[in-house]
Amino acid sequence: MPVLKLKSPLTFGNSTVSQLVFRDYAIAADYMAFEKTGGTSQRIALIASMTGMDEALIRKLHGRDYMAAVRMADALLDAEDKAATESEEIPDPKS
């Protein structure tokens, strides 16, 4: 599982969060983040979904940690898109 060690750990409730652990793959529910308005809101929802963290915690990430999380989430989505594209069979219209 991809792990992002936070440069600036956060206290959230009674816990200190020092890393975000992403799933190895995207799930359909992750794509619901794109129903939100605005790119930043979409990315926050996506990162929260992919890490199992609350959106409120993701909103508190320091800028460099947030941008690193965005890159990790984008890389996972890109990998899923590439895998899906490679596995798709294009039917022959003459068949």
N, C-alpha and C positions, 0 to 999 in steps of 0.2 A: 504494500500500500504506500502511495506517495505521502511523505510526511514533510510538512513545512514547519521548521523550527522558527518561532517568532523571535525577531530581534528585540521586540518590546513586549514581553508577556503582559497579559491583562488579568485583572481581578474581576471575576464575574460571579456575583452572589458570594458564596463562601469558598469559591474555588479560584485558583490561579491557573490560567490557561497559558501554557508555554509552547504549544504546538497544535497544528491542525492536521488531522489525519484524513486524507481523501480516500474515497473508494478507488479501487483499481479501474473502475469503469463507470460510465454514466448510465443512469436508469431513466425510464420515460418520465418519471416525476421531475427529474432535474430540468427538463425542457419547459416545464410550466413556469419557470423563472422568467422566461421570455415574454410571458403575458403581462408582466409588470410594465409600467410606463417609465421610460428613462433607462439609459444604459447602465448607470451606476446601480440603480435599484434592481435591475435584472441580474447584474453580477453578484450583488450582495445576496440575493435570494438563491442564486445558483451555488455559490460557495457554501452557504448555510446548508443547502440540500445535500451537497456532495460530501460535506464533513460531518453532518449530523449535529451541527452547532446551531444555536439560536441566532436569528438575524440581528438581534440587538448586540450580540457579542461581535459579529462580523463588522457592524457599523463602527465599533470602537477600535478596530485595528489601526495601528499607525500606518501612515501612507506607504512606507516601503513594504510592510508586511501585507497590506491589502493588495498592492501591485504584484507581489510575488504570488499571492493566492489567485489572483486573476490569471496570471500566466499559467499556473498549474491547472486551473479549471479549463482554460482554453485548450491546453495541450490534451487533456482527457477528452474533451468534446471533439477535437480534431482527429484524435486517434479513433474514436468511435465512428466518425464520419468516413474516415479512410477505410476502416474495416468493413463498414456497410457497403461502400462503393465497390470495394474489391470483391465482395462476396455476391453482389447482385448479378444475376444472370439476365441478360437482355434477350427477351424472346424473339425468335425469328418471325417477322410478320407474315412470311410465306408459309409457315407451318400451320 
